Amino acid sequence: MLNDEELALQAKLGDEKAENILLEQYKSLVVKIARSYFILGGEMEDIVQEGMIGLYKAIKGYDNKKNASFKTFATMCIKHQIQSAIKTANAKKNAPLSNSVSLQSFSENSDDEDFLPVNLIFQISPDEKIINREEYKTLLENIKKMLSDKEMQVLKLYLKGYTYKEISNILKISEKSIDNSLSRIKTKLKENIKFRS
């Protein structure tokens, strides 16, 4: 059986079977990365779609001579595609995407258990970063006030990449309850938090 690097090289040469194998194998990685971004007023499917485009570009652009594994290269391409789509949408004043927030820059030793982003995805100056750290603290306090303890637990686990089934096992609640909690969380955040565009 071919490894990922060999599959990528075969796909680059036009082997559709190899391409489909990689697209299927790496879809879960795309979904995991997509979960690191939150779009107020948007849909997760939009981010996943951009991530899949990034994966496709990785398959077509992989070069094994650059000493990177296919997974490393694919991860970089997926993130780049998502971030580019967000920045492009922001420049065009597209409401859902321009209100996107990266949830990737977690602080490992945070008292808030790696919960929220320190910086918005938008390009900001060093002075604005300092101001945003204060805004971040205020934002976190506001979110803690508007969400129940259960909703906070669900959101933290979801943002860390746990599946509904894993969250269900950890919190001892049904998957339907998790889905309902995430729907409520999204509604509360859309109604109560305004990010600058």
N, C-alpha and C positions, 0 to 999 in steps of 0.2 A: 504494500500500500504506500502511496506517495505521501510525503510530509507536506505541510502547508507551503513551504517555500517552493517545492517542486510543483505542487498544484498551481501556484500563482504563475510560475513560468510557463506551464502548459496552457493556462487560461490566457496568458498574454499572447500566446501563439495561435489563439483561436479555438481552443478546446472548451466548448460550452459546458460539457459535463464537469470539468475541473472548476470552471467558473461558478456553476450552480452549487457544487459541493462547498466552496469557500463562502458563498453568499449565505448558505444555510447554516454552516458551522459558526459564522461570525455574527449572525443576527442577534444572538443573545448579548454579545459584547456591544453592539450598536445600541440596543435597548438600555443596557447598563449605563453607557456613556450619556445617552439621551436623558436619562433620569437625573443627571447632574445639572440639567438646565430646566428652568421653570418659566413658563410663559403665562403671564397674566392675560386672560382672555383668549388664549390660544389652546391648541390641542397637542398632546404628546405625540400623536401620529405625525404631525408636521415636522417635529424635531427628529423622530425616528427616520422619516423619509429622507431628510437631509443627511443623516448619518449613513443611510444605505447608499446614497450617492457617493459619500466619502469612501465607503468600503469598496464600491465599484471602481472608483479612481485608484484606490490602493492596489486592487487586483491588476489593473491595466498599467500601473506605473511602477510596480515592484521591480527592484534591481538587486539581485542577490550579491552583487559585487560590492555593495555599500556596507557590508558587515552588519546589517540589521536583520533581525528576524522578521518574518512577515507580520506577526502579531504586533510587534512594536511599530512597524511602518503603518499598518492598518489603523492602529489606535491613533496615531498622529494625524492621519488623513481624515478619519471620522471626526475628531475634535475640530480640526481646521475647517472642515466643510460646515459643521454646525455653527461655529463661531463666525465664519464668513457670512453665512446666511443671516445671522442675527445682526451683524454690523451693516450689511447691505440694507436690510429691512429698516434698521434704525435711521440710516441716511435718507431713506425714502419716506420716513415718518409713517411707516406701517405700524399701526397701533399694537396689535398683539406681539409682533416680534420686537418692536422697539422697547417694549416693557419687559424684555427678557432679563433674567438675572442668572449669572453663573453660580451654581452651587458647588463648584469644584474646589475653590480655594479655602478649604477648611483648615483650621488651626488644630493640629494633632493634640495639643495639650490644653485645649480650651475648656473652661469651666462649663461651657454650654454643649459639651459632648459632640463637637464637630458638626454643629447643627446648621448654621446659616453662613452665607458668604460674607467675607470681610470686604470685598470690593465688587462693585457692579461690573458687568462685562464691558460697559462703554469705556472709551479711552478717557482717562482722567489725569490731571496733573498731580505731582507729589503733594501739593498743598491740599488738593481736593481729597487725596487719599486719607489725610489726617482728619479732615472734616467727615469723611465717610465712615471712619472708625467710630466716631461719636454717633453718627446716624445709625450705624449698625447696632450699637448698644441700645439705642432708642427703639429701633425696629424689632429687635429681639424681645425687649420688654413688652412691646405692644402685642406681638404674636403670642407671648406667654399669657397675656391677659385675655386675649380673645379665644384661645383654644382651651378645651378641657384637658385634664391630665392624660386621659386616654388618647385624645387626638394628638397631643404632643408626642406620646410614645409611638403611635402609629407613624406619624410624619418622620420622626427621627430614623426609625428603622427603614422606612420606605426610601428615604434619601440616601441611606447607606447601601442601598442596592438589594435589600432582602425581598424575596418574593412574597406574595400574599400568603402562601402556604407556610413559609418560614415565620412570618409575622404572627400568623394564627397560632403556631406552635409555641412561640415565645410568650405571647400575651394571653394565650388560652381564650381566644375569641374566634368567631367564625370568619371565614373569608368574606362573606357578604357584609358583615359588620365592618371589616377593614375597608371594603369598597365604599360603603356608606360614609365612613369617617373621612376618607380622602375626598369624597364629593363635597362634604360639609366644609372641610378645610379649604378647598379651592374656592368655594363660594365666599367664605369669610375673608380670605385673603384678597379676592377681587374687590369686595365691597369696602374693605377697610384700609388697604395699603396702596398708596400711590407712589410708584417709582417715577423718577423724572425721565422724560424722553429726550 
